[in-house]
Amino acid sequence: MYKISKRFSFSASHILDGLPQEHPCSRLHGHNYMITIYLRAEQLNSVGFVKDYRELDHVKRYIDEKLDHRHLNDILPFNPTAENMAKYLYDVFKADIPELYAVEVSETPKTTAVYEADNK
C-alpha cells in the first residue's frame, strides 16, 4: 500500500458550544489550523504517483475561499470541533479524491483530530 499526504493551513475563529462557561473554548478564540489529507493506493499510476500533488490544488482553493479568516460558527452547520471538521472535510473531498482515506485537523502544534474511513 502506498500512502501520501499533503498539508494545508488557514486561520479562523470559533466558539465551542456545550462547554462550561469557565472553559476557555466556550469563548470566542482562534487557531492557526493545519489540515492534512491522507491518500493511499494499492498501485501507483503510470507516472509513479498515488496522485499528483498538483491535482489537489482544489483543496487549497476550497480552504482559502470557504474557511480562511472566517468565524467557523457562521459557516459550518455543526459545532466546529476539530473532530467534526475532520469528518466534514473528508466528506467534502472524498468524491473528487477517491484515494482519500483520512483527514487530520490540528488546532495547535500539540493537538490533532483525525477522521479515518473504515476499511470496508
ABEGO torsion letter per residue (X at the ends): XBBBBBBBBBBBBBBBBGBBAABAAABBBBBBBBBBBBBBBABBBAAGBABBAAAAAAAAAAAAAAABGBBAAAABABBBBAAAAAAAAAAAAAAABAABABBBBBABAABBBBBBBBAX
